[in-house]
């Protein structure tokens, strides 16, 4: 399935869900407590993100010290980055998803899922992109003066 329609749907539905949920929570507990709750989840999320990020960085460093490529830790770092961005976005739906990204067991399960699906490709040598007009033709030549 193409990714563009999914992303478009997410960019349309998530803000609508966030606004609806903020209005409902605001009706139940009031406007100021709702704003306070949004700010509190952002602060708590930033603190947890820092803790988890340091932990992931330490594990990546240990992998490097053993001479291993810390590929899984890098993927976890990407998930932490996405989770942190979601936590800093005002709203409760994004907070739930962001906090889920901070749970080590869920994060590692997601990394294993990505690796198992083959969406993570490892290459030892970088490949240069094909550039038009830069063809190399091998051969021998002899200069005749």
N, CA and C atoms as a LAMMPS dump frame, in Angstrom:
ITEM: TIMESTEP
0
ITEM: NUMBER OF ATOMS
435
ITEM: BOX BOUNDS ff ff ff
-5.0000000000000000e+02 5.0000000000000000e+02
-5.0000000000000000e+02 5.0000000000000000e+02
-5.0000000000000000e+02 5.0000000000000000e+02
ITEM: ATOMS id mol type element x y z
1 1 1 N 0.842 -1.176 0
2 1 2 C 0 0 0
3 1 3 C 0.891 1.245 0
4 2 1 N 0.57 2.228 -0.831
5 2 2 C 1.38 3.45 -0.883
6 2 3 C 1.346 4.207 0.442
7 3 1 N 2.454 4.828 0.759
8 3 2 C 2.584 5.517 2.043
9 3 3 C 1.905 6.883 2.035
10 4 1 N 1.82 7.531 0.865
11 4 2 C 1.257 8.881 0.812
12 4 3 C -0.181 8.959 1.317
13 5 1 N -1.093 8.081 0.879
14 5 2 C -2.466 8.178 1.405
15 5 3 C -2.544 7.941 2.912
16 6 1 N -1.694 7.076 3.421
17 6 2 C -1.692 6.807 4.862
18 6 3 C -1.236 8.053 5.619
19 7 1 N -0.157 8.676 5.157
20 7 2 C 0.333 9.889 5.814
21 7 3 C -0.681 11.021 5.719
22 8 1 N -1.32 11.155 4.572
23 8 2 C -2.336 12.194 4.412
24 8 3 C -3.482 11.981 5.389
25 9 1 N -3.912 10.736 5.507
26 9 2 C -4.99 10.411 6.439
27 9 3 C -4.575 10.713 7.883
28 10 1 N -3.341 10.362 8.237
29 10 2 C -2.849 10.651 9.587
30 10 3 C -2.785 12.146 9.86
31 11 1 N -2.297 12.904 8.879
32 11 2 C -2.192 14.352 9.077
33 11 3 C -3.554 15.029 9.155
34 12 1 N -4.577 14.377 8.646
35 12 2 C -5.925 14.93 8.758
36 12 3 C -6.636 14.458 10.019
37 13 1 N -6.512 13.169 10.336
38 13 2 C -7.268 12.603 11.451
39 13 3 C -6.674 12.916 12.823
40 14 1 N -5.367 12.894 12.939
41 14 2 C -4.749 13.113 14.251
42 14 3 C -5.065 14.506 14.803
43 15 1 N -4.914 15.576 14.03
44 15 2 C -5.281 16.886 14.597
45 15 3 C -6.76 16.991 14.971
46 16 1 N -7.632 16.398 14.171
47 16 2 C -9.062 16.426 14.496
48 16 3 C -9.312 15.678 15.805
49 17 1 N -8.687 14.522 15.96
50 17 2 C -8.843 13.751 17.198
51 17 3 C -8.27 14.514 18.391
52 18 1 N -7.131 15.172 18.193
53 18 2 C -6.52 15.951 19.276
54 18 3 C -7.439 17.092 19.716
55 19 1 N -7.97 17.825 18.755
56 19 2 C -8.853 18.952 19.087
57 19 3 C -10.097 18.46 19.806
58 20 1 N -10.688 17.388 19.298
59 20 2 C -11.893 16.839 19.922
60 20 3 C -11.606 16.421 21.363
61 21 1 N -10.503 15.706 21.555
62 21 2 C -10.162 15.221 22.889
63 21 3 C -9.824 16.376 23.839
64 22 1 N -9.122 17.383 23.355
65 22 2 C -8.821 18.539 24.196
66 22 3 C -10.103 19.261 24.617
67 23 1 N -11.053 19.376 23.704
68 23 2 C -12.334 20.013 24.038
69 23 3 C -13.08 19.193 25.082
70 24 1 N -13.104 17.872 24.907
71 24 2 C -13.821 17.013 25.852
72 24 3 C -13.181 17.054 27.24
73 25 1 N -11.858 16.977 27.284
74 25 2 C -11.163 17.033 28.573
75 25 3 C -11.364 18.408 29.201
76 26 1 N -11.32 19.46 28.389
77 26 2 C -11.549 20.811 28.892
78 26 3 C -12.937 20.982 29.482
79 27 1 N -13.92 20.332 28.896
80 27 2 C -15.285 20.383 29.44
81 27 3 C -15.375 19.679 30.789
82 28 1 N -14.642 18.591 30.918
83 28 2 C -14.721 17.793 32.147
84 28 3 C -13.946 18.412 33.307
85 29 1 N -12.72 18.852 33.044
86 29 2 C -11.883 19.325 34.156
87 29 3 C -11.605 20.822 34.105
88 30 1 N -11.983 21.49 33.032
89 30 2 C -11.755 22.928 32.911
90 30 3 C -10.581 23.242 31.999
91 31 1 N -10.533 24.49 31.558
92 31 2 C -9.514 24.899 30.589
93 31 3 C -8.108 24.935 31.193
94 32 1 N -7.958 25.575 32.354
95 32 2 C -6.622 25.684 32.956
96 32 3 C -6.033 24.332 33.348
97 33 1 N -6.808 23.452 33.991
98 33 2 C -6.241 22.133 34.28
99 33 3 C -5.865 21.354 33.008
100 34 1 N -6.634 21.552 31.937
101 34 2 C -6.308 20.874 30.677
102 34 3 C -4.977 21.38 30.13
103 35 1 N -4.795 22.692 30.124
104 35 2 C -3.525 23.271 29.661
105 35 3 C -2.383 22.806 30.567
106 36 1 N -2.626 22.787 31.872
107 36 2 C -1.61 22.3 32.807
108 36 3 C -1.241 20.849 32.557
109 37 1 N -2.239 20.037 32.247
110 37 2 C -1.997 18.623 31.955
111 37 3 C -1.169 18.461 30.682
112 38 1 N -1.474 19.252 29.663
113 38 2 C -0.71 19.197 28.412
114 38 3 C 0.745 19.601 28.666
115 39 1 N 0.946 20.659 29.449
116 39 2 C 2.312 21.106 29.762
117 39 3 C 3.035 20.071 30.623
118 40 1 N 2.329 19.496 31.591
119 40 2 C 2.94 18.486 32.468
120 40 3 C 3.374 17.255 31.68
121 41 1 N 2.547 16.805 30.731
122 41 2 C 2.937 15.632 29.938
123 41 3 C 4.133 15.954 29.054
124 42 1 N 4.222 17.19 28.554
125 42 2 C 5.376 17.574 27.737
126 42 3 C 6.654 17.581 28.577
127 43 1 N 6.572 18.129 29.789
128 43 2 C 7.751 18.179 30.668
129 43 3 C 8.165 16.77 31.091
130 44 1 N 7.195 15.966 31.507
131 44 2 C 7.491 14.586 31.896
132 44 3 C 8.065 13.808 30.718
133 45 1 N 7.488 13.998 29.552
134 45 2 C 7.981 13.32 28.355
135 45 3 C 9.401 13.714 28.016
136 46 1 N 9.717 14.999 28.134
137 46 2 C 11.08 15.459 27.85
138 46 3 C 12.073 14.845 28.834
139 47 1 N 11.692 14.757 30.102
140 47 2 C 12.577 14.161 31.105
141 47 3 C 12.785 12.665 30.826
142 48 1 N 11.689 11.951 30.533
143 48 2 C 11.806 10.525 30.228
144 48 3 C 12.598 10.295 28.946
145 49 1 N 12.395 11.161 27.965
146 49 2 C 13.135 11.051 26.711
147 49 3 C 14.631 11.194 26.966
148 50 1 N 14.996 12.111 27.819
149 50 2 C 16.409 12.298 28.154
150 50 3 C 16.975 11.039 28.806
151 51 1 N 16.238 10.469 29.753
152 51 2 C 16.701 9.259 30.437
153 51 3 C 16.862 8.095 29.457
154 52 1 N 15.85 7.871 28.625
155 52 2 C 15.893 6.761 27.672
156 52 3 C 16.955 7.002 26.605
157 53 1 N 17.111 8.248 26.192
158 53 2 C 18.125 8.568 25.189
159 53 3 C 19.525 8.296 25.695
160 54 1 N 19.788 8.662 26.936
161 54 2 C 21.103 8.402 27.529
162 54 3 C 21.342 6.902 27.633
163 55 1 N 20.321 6.157 28.036
164 55 2 C 20.443 4.702 28.141
165 55 3 C 20.747 4.077 26.778
166 56 1 N 20.036 4.519 25.749
167 56 2 C 20.258 3.988 24.402
168 56 3 C 21.644 4.368 23.901
169 57 1 N 22.075 5.581 24.183
170 57 2 C 23.405 6.028 23.785
171 57 3 C 24.491 5.196 24.461
172 58 1 N 24.303 4.866 25.729
173 58 2 C 25.282 4.039 26.445
174 58 3 C 25.366 2.638 25.832
175 59 1 N 24.202 2.067 25.482
176 59 2 C 24.217 0.735 24.865
177 59 3 C 24.873 0.779 23.487
178 60 1 N 24.678 1.862 22.747
179 60 2 C 25.327 2.008 21.44
180 60 3 C 26.839 2.106 21.619
181 61 1 N 27.259 2.835 22.62
182 61 2 C 28.698 2.971 22.888
183 61 3 C 29.308 1.623 23.284
184 62 1 N 28.582 0.84 24.089
185 62 2 C 29.073 -0.487 24.461
186 62 3 C 29.211 -1.373 23.229
187 63 1 N 28.259 -1.269 22.297
188 63 2 C 28.351 -2.042 21.054
189 63 3 C 29.583 -1.63 20.256
190 64 1 N 29.828 -0.342 20.168
191 64 2 C 31.008 0.139 19.449
192 64 3 C 32.291 -0.321 20.129
193 65 1 N 32.309 -0.328 21.457
194 65 2 C 33.486 -0.793 22.192
195 65 3 C 33.771 -2.263 21.92
196 66 1 N 32.717 -3.042 21.668
197 66 2 C 32.889 -4.462 21.338
198 66 3 C 33.211 -4.663 19.861
199 67 1 N 33.243 -3.57 19.096
200 67 2 C 33.54 -3.671 17.672
201 67 3 C 32.329 -4.015 16.826
202 68 1 N 31.145 -3.83 17.366
203 68 2 C 29.912 -4.139 16.646
204 68 3 C 29.269 -2.851 16.147
205 69 1 N 28.503 -2.982 15.084
206 69 2 C 27.743 -1.847 14.573
207 69 3 C 26.469 -1.71 15.399
208 70 1 N 26.227 -0.552 16.004
209 70 2 C 25.041 -0.388 16.863
210 70 3 C 23.774 -0.084 16.059
211 71 1 N 23.461 -0.931 15.092
212 71 2 C 22.327 -0.675 14.203
213 71 3 C 21.001 -0.667 14.954
214 72 1 N 20.804 -1.629 15.844
215 72 2 C 19.539 -1.685 16.577
216 72 3 C 19.383 -0.479 17.492
217 73 1 N 20.478 -0.055 18.098
218 73 2 C 20.415 1.116 18.967
219 73 3 C 20.121 2.38 18.153
220 74 1 N 20.629 2.429 16.924
221 74 2 C 20.329 3.576 16.065
222 74 3 C 18.85 3.612 15.705
223 75 1 N 18.285 2.448 15.418
224 75 2 C 16.842 2.39 15.148
225 75 3 C 16.046 2.808 16.377
226 76 1 N 16.489 2.36 17.536
227 76 2 C 15.816 2.78 18.771
228 76 3 C 15.928 4.29 18.944
229 77 1 N 17.064 4.845 18.573
230 77 2 C 17.242 6.289 18.653
231 77 3 C 16.269 7.04 17.755
232 78 1 N 16.015 6.494 16.57
233 78 2 C 15.04 7.113 15.665
234 78 3 C 13.65 7.068 16.282
235 79 1 N 13.304 5.932 16.884
236 79 2 C 11.993 5.811 17.529
237 79 3 C 11.893 6.789 18.703
238 80 1 N 12.975 6.938 19.462
239 80 2 C 12.984 7.911 20.557
240 80 3 C 12.802 9.335 20.034
241 81 1 N 13.428 9.633 18.915
242 81 2 C 13.298 10.96 18.326
243 81 3 C 11.851 11.238 17.921
244 82 1 N 11.224 10.267 17.287
245 82 2 C 9.815 10.414 16.9
246 82 3 C 8.942 10.544 18.146
247 83 1 N 9.206 9.699 19.146
248 83 2 C 8.438 9.771 20.389
249 83 3 C 8.59 11.11 21.079
250 84 1 N 9.801 11.65 21.086
251 84 2 C 10.028 12.958 21.692
252 84 3 C 9.284 14.061 20.964
253 85 1 N 9.291 14.001 19.641
254 85 2 C 8.55 15.001 18.865
255 85 3 C 7.055 14.904 19.146
256 86 1 N 6.555 13.683 19.27
257 86 2 C 5.129 13.508 19.568
258 86 3 C 4.788 14.014 20.962
259 87 1 N 5.686 13.814 21.918
260 87 2 C 5.424 14.286 23.28
261 87 3 C 5.43 15.809 23.372
262 88 1 N 6.219 16.454 22.555
263 88 2 C 6.263 17.91 22.578
264 88 3 C 5.111 18.536 21.793
265 89 1 N 4.411 17.723 21.01
266 89 2 C 3.232 18.194 20.29
267 89 3 C 2.062 18.222 21.264
268 90 1 N 1.378 19.352 21.384
269 90 2 C 0.26 19.419 22.335
270 90 3 C -0.869 18.466 21.955
271 91 1 N -1.349 17.736 22.928
272 91 2 C -2.468 16.829 22.706
273 91 3 C -2.254 15.514 23.416
274 92 1 N -3.36 14.812 23.591
275 92 2 C -3.309 13.569 24.358
276 92 3 C -3.068 12.343 23.485
277 93 1 N -3.552 12.356 22.252
278 93 2 C -3.333 11.218 21.35
279 93 3 C -1.846 11.089 21.05
280 94 1 N -1.21 12.2 20.696
281 94 2 C 0.225 12.158 20.41
282 94 3 C 1.037 11.836 21.66
283 95 1 N 0.543 12.264 22.832
284 95 2 C 1.237 11.923 24.077
285 95 3 C 1.223 10.42 24.334
286 96 1 N 0.094 9.785 24.096
287 96 2 C -0.001 8.334 24.309
288 96 3 C 0.966 7.606 23.376
289 97 1 N 0.996 8.006 22.11
290 97 2 C 1.909 7.364 21.156
291 97 3 C 3.36 7.671 21.532
292 98 1 N 3.626 8.919 21.937
293 98 2 C 4.98 9.306 22.34
294 98 3 C 5.461 8.545 23.559
295 99 1 N 4.588 8.401 24.569
296 99 2 C 4.968 7.629 25.756
297 99 3 C 5.185 6.158 25.398
298 100 1 N 4.403 5.635 24.455
299 100 2 C 4.602 4.246 24.017
300 100 3 C 5.986 4.077 23.39
301 101 1 N 6.457 5.096 22.681
302 101 2 C 7.799 5.038 22.086
303 101 3 C 8.896 5.044 23.148
304 102 1 N 8.58 5.513 24.346
305 102 2 C 9.578 5.575 25.414
306 102 3 C 9.652 4.298 26.242
307 103 1 N 8.697 3.405 26.082
308 103 2 C 8.716 2.145 26.835
309 103 3 C 9.723 1.215 26.156
310 104 1 N 10.805 0.84 26.856
311 104 2 C 11.858 0.044 26.22
312 104 3 C 11.359 -1.25 25.575
313 105 1 N 10.47 -1.973 26.231
314 105 2 C 9.992 -3.242 25.67
315 105 3 C 9.219 -3.009 24.373
316 106 1 N 8.373 -1.997 24.342
317 106 2 C 7.62 -1.693 23.12
318 106 3 C 8.545 -1.206 22.01
319 107 1 N 9.509 -0.384 22.373
320 107 2 C 10.454 0.152 21.396
321 107 3 C 11.289 -0.969 20.779
322 108 1 N 11.775 -1.886 21.615
323 108 2 C 12.579 -2.992 21.105
324 108 3 C 11.744 -3.942 20.259
325 109 1 N 10.483 -4.136 20.631
326 109 2 C 9.594 -4.974 19.819
327 109 3 C 9.371 -4.334 18.452
328 110 1 N 9.224 -3.023 18.416
329 110 2 C 9.039 -2.323 17.146
330 110 3 C 10.289 -2.432 16.281
331 111 1 N 11.456 -2.321 16.888
332 111 2 C 12.713 -2.47 16.145
333 111 3 C 12.818 -3.88 15.574
334 112 1 N 12.499 -4.888 16.383
335 112 2 C 12.537 -6.271 15.889
336 112 3 C 11.561 -6.466 14.734
337 113 1 N 10.398 -5.843 14.827
338 113 2 C 9.391 -5.943 13.767
339 113 3 C 9.911 -5.324 12.465
340 114 1 N 10.547 -4.167 12.57
341 114 2 C 11.088 -3.497 11.383
342 114 3 C 12.187 -4.348 10.756
343 115 1 N 13.066 -4.897 11.583
344 115 2 C 14.153 -5.732 11.072
345 115 3 C 13.597 -7.011 10.451
346 116 1 N 12.606 -7.626 11.078
347 116 2 C 12.035 -8.875 10.569
348 116 3 C 11.319 -8.673 9.236
349 117 1 N 10.721 -7.511 9.043
350 117 2 C 10.002 -7.244 7.797
351 117 3 C 10.948 -6.905 6.657
352 118 1 N 12.229 -6.761 6.964
353 118 2 C 13.199 -6.477 5.918
354 118 3 C 13.204 -5.028 5.483
355 119 1 N 12.686 -4.143 6.311
356 119 2 C 12.684 -2.732 5.959
357 119 3 C 13.981 -2.065 6.39
358 120 1 N 14.868 -2.821 6.929
359 120 2 C 16.166 -2.319 7.366
360 120 3 C 17.203 -3.007 6.512
361 121 1 N 17.854 -2.27 5.635
362 121 2 C 18.817 -2.84 4.712
363 121 3 C 20.202 -2.388 5.133
364 122 1 N 21.111 -3.342 5.248
365 122 2 C 22.477 -3.042 5.662
366 122 3 C 23.403 -3.256 4.475
367 123 1 N 24.266 -2.315 4.236
368 123 2 C 25.235 -2.42 3.16
369 123 3 C 26.598 -2.024 3.709
370 124 1 N 27.616 -2.836 3.41
371 124 2 C 28.958 -2.53 3.894
372 124 3 C 29.617 -1.415 3.094
373 125 1 N 29.258 -1.31 1.812
374 125 2 C 29.872 -0.3 0.97
375 125 3 C 28.809 0.654 0.465
376 126 1 N 29.097 1.93 0.535
377 126 2 C 28.12 2.882 0.014
378 126 3 C 28.071 2.827 -1.504
379 127 1 N 26.898 3.024 -2.042
380 127 2 C 26.736 3.005 -3.482
381 127 3 C 26.564 4.426 -3.975
382 128 1 N 27.288 4.752 -5.045
383 128 2 C 27.155 6.078 -5.631
384 128 3 C 25.938 6.094 -6.542
385 129 1 N 25.185 7.159 -6.508
386 129 2 C 24.026 7.229 -7.385
387 129 3 C 24.457 7.362 -8.838
388 130 1 N 23.642 6.828 -9.723
389 130 2 C 23.927 6.947 -11.147
390 130 3 C 23.758 8.4 -11.56
391 131 1 N 24.774 8.909 -12.234
392 131 2 C 24.705 10.282 -12.7
393 131 3 C 24.736 10.267 -14.22
394 132 1 N 23.79 10.935 -14.846
395 132 2 C 23.779 10.932 -16.307
396 132 3 C 25.026 11.628 -16.856
397 133 1 N 25.585 11.046 -17.898
398 133 2 C 26.752 11.64 -18.526
399 133 3 C 28.066 11.285 -17.864
400 134 1 N 28.061 10.432 -16.868
401 134 2 C 29.312 10.088 -16.198
402 134 3 C 29.601 8.598 -16.345
403 135 1 N 29.454 8.108 -17.577
404 135 2 C 29.721 6.69 -17.815
405 135 3 C 31.216 6.463 -17.974
406 136 1 N 31.68 5.396 -17.407
407 136 2 C 33.085 5.032 -17.503
408 136 3 C 33.177 3.819 -18.411
409 137 1 N 34.016 3.945 -19.443
410 137 2 C 34.221 2.828 -20.365
411 137 3 C 35.652 2.36 -20.181
412 138 1 N 35.789 1.106 -19.793
413 138 2 C 37.115 0.555 -19.56
414 138 3 C 37.732 0.145 -20.891
415 139 1 N 39.016 0.306 -20.982
416 139 2 C 39.714 -0.112 -22.197
417 139 3 C 41.167 0.311 -22.152
418 140 1 N 41.885 -0.023 -23.197
419 140 2 C 43.286 0.358 -23.313
420 140 3 C 43.423 1.313 -24.483
421 141 1 N 44.418 2.179 -24.41
422 141 2 C 44.644 3.094 -25.52
423 141 3 C 46.136 3.212 -25.771
424 142 1 N 46.442 3.661 -26.977
425 142 2 C 47.833 3.864 -27.354
426 142 3 C 47.905 5.221 -28.035
427 143 1 N 48.82 6.049 -27.564
428 143 2 C 48.966 7.391 -28.134
429 143 3 C 49.835 7.297 -29.379
430 144 1 N 49.34 7.84 -30.463
431 144 2 C 50.106 7.875 -31.705
432 144 3 C 50.376 9.327 -32.05
433 145 1 N 51.646 9.693 -32.08
434 145 2 C 52.004 11.086 -32.406
435 145 3 C 52.503 11.216 -33.803
